[in-house]
């Protein structure tokens, strides 16, 4: 399993296309947030106003990055049949699946968080109505990790189901629009959960409730386990020809 994880990391480190795409998204993300916050001329507290009215910009492009990295790391080798060779070389399917899944989740979530934090640092450089509100926003951003993990696991499952990373990237990029779905339970999807984390009452940046934090973590962990379990079942039973 360790050798397969090293192989997946090696592929990632030498994939210059992913690096170029990531740098592009990082620059675009920073510029979007900068001009979005700087354009809040109606108030001197630009950062506070931007968080309250358009907090989704902190994670919107991160969803795209997670989709690209998760699908590429977990499923690009379906194209060149490398996964087939790993199985035929004597590796158990569980080792092949979970090695690639673990690397995909770790790398994609770290990349998504770096993108988000970079955007927040730009936002934090502007004026805040109440400086204590920054700590509340930071806690909410740290909780992004769990919906990000859930999103990555869902995309890994789809990648092993469809066996085409490009289709999964396309589907994953549209996950950002799920936040507009009129679902009653906002914890149901990663995107709706993320939008819930950035939702504030009465136009004031408040601390997140323990219930909201606990539900975000619990639902994400359970959903992630289900997605990975389904992905493994699909991979285990599928003919590799």
N, C-alpha and C positions, 0 to 999 in steps of 0.2 A: 504493500500500500504506500509505503514511504517513497519508493522509487517512482510510482505513478504520480504522486504529488510533485516530486521533483521535476518529472517530465512535463507536467502541466505548467509549473512555474517557469520552466525553461522556455516553453512555447510562448508564454505571456511576455517574458523579458525580451524576447527577440521578435515580438510582433510590433514593428514600427508603426503600422497603420493604427493600432489601438492607441499608441502614445500620441500620435498626431491628432487623432480624433479627441482624445482626452484634453490635450492642451487647448484645442479649439473651443471645446465646451467650457473649460475653465476660464478662458479669456472672455468669451461671450457672456458667461454667467456673471462675472465681476462687472463687466460693462453695463449689462442690463440693470443690475442692482444699483450701481452707482448713479446712472442717469434717472432711474426710477425714484430714488431717494432724493437726489439733488433737485429733481423737478417739483418737489413738494413745496412750492413757494407760498402756499396759503398758510403755512404755520412755521414758526421758528424751530419747532421740535420735529424735524424732518424724519428722523429714525423712528420715533414713536408712532408717528402718523403712518409711515410705510408699513410697519409691523402690524398695526391694527387693521389696516385696510387692504393690504396686499402681501400678507405673510407667506403666501404660497410660492412666491418667487424664490424663497430660500431653498426649496427642494424640487422645484419643477424640472429643471434640467438634470438634477441628480438621478431622477427616475430614468431618463434616457441613458445616462452613463451606466447605471446598474443593468439595464436591459442589454446593452451592447456587450459589456464585460461578462455577465452571467452566461448569456447564450454562446458567446465565442469560446470562453474557457471550457464550458461543459460539453459543447456540442460541435465545435468546428471540426473535430477529428472524425466525426461521422462521414464527412466528405472524403477524406483521404484514407478511410478505413483503418486508422491507427487503433481505434477502440477495438475493432475486430481482432487485430493482431495481438493486443494486450490480453484478450480473453483466450485466444488460441495458444498464447505463450504459457498458459497455465495459471494466470491470475484469476482469482474468484471474481465473479461479477459484482459481488458486494464491495470488494476492494476497489475495483475499477470505478464503480458508480460513486461511492462515498469519497474516494480520494479526489475525484474531479469536482464533486459537489462542494466539499469543504473548501478547496482552493477557490472555487468560483464565488462562494458566499463571502469569504474573508476579503478577497481582493476587490470585489464589486462594492461591498459595503464600505470599506476603507476609502475607496475612490469617491463614492457618493458623499461620505461625510466630509472629506477634504474639500470637495466642491461646495458643500453647504456652509462649512465653517469659513471658507475664504469669502463667500458672499456675506456672511454675517459680520466678519471683521470690517468689510467695506461699509456695511450699514452702521456698525457700532462707532465708526469714526465721525458720524454726524451727531446732531444735537438730540438729546433725550429729555423728555419732560420730567421724568423721575429716574435718576440713575440706578435706583434699586430694581427697576424693571428689567435691567440687563440680565441679572441672575436668573430671573424667572424664564426669560427667553432662552438662556443657555441650557437650563434644565430641560425645557421642551425640545430643544434641538438634540440634546443627548439621547432623548427618547426616540428620535428618528431612527436610531440604530435598529430597533425592533421591527417596525414596519419595513425598513429596508431589507432586513434579513428575510422577512416573510415574502417580500416581492421577489428577491433573488431565488428563493426556494421554489416559488411558483413557476418562475421562468425556467429553472432547471428541469422541473417536472415536464413542462411543455416541450423543452428541447429534446428530452429523451423519448417523449411521446411522438413528436413530429419528425425528429431526426433531421431538422433543417434549421440551423442557427439563424439564417437570414429572415425566415418567416417569424421566428420567435422574437427577434429584435424588432421587427415591424409591429408585432402584437404588443410587445413590452412598452414601446414608445407611446402607444395609445393608452397605456394604463394611467398616465397622468390626467386623462380626461374623466376617469372614473369618479373623481371627486365631485363632479357635477351630477352624478346619479342621485335620484331622489329616494335613496334607501333610508329606512327608518333607523337601522343600526349602523352607525358610522364606523364601527369597528370591523365591519364585514370585509372591507377591502383595504389594502395598504394605502391607496391614495386618499380614500375617505378618512382613514385613521389619521393620516398626516395632516389633512385639512382640519380635523378636530383638534389636534394638538396646537394648531395655530389660531384657534378660535377663542376670542376674548369677549367677555360680557361687559355691557355698559360702556364700551369705548375706553376701557382701562386695562393696562397690562397687569394681570393678576397671576398669582402662583397657581400652578396646576394642582388639582385635587389628588389625593392619594388614590381615590377610586379610579379616576381617569388614567393615572399612571399604571396602576395595577392591571387594569383591563387591557391597556395597550400592550403591556409585557406578556400577560397570560395568553391573550388571543393570538398574538404573534408567535409565541413559542409553540402553542398547540397547532396552529395552522402550518407553521414551518415543518413540524414533525410529520404532519399528514401529507404535505406536498412531497417531502423527501421519501416517505414510505411508499406513496403511489408511484413516484419516479423509479424507485428500486424495483417494485413489483413489475412495472412495465418493462424495464431493462432485463430483468431476470427471465421473464417469460417470452421475450421477443426473439425470433430467429435472427441471427446476426448476418445471414447471407445478404 
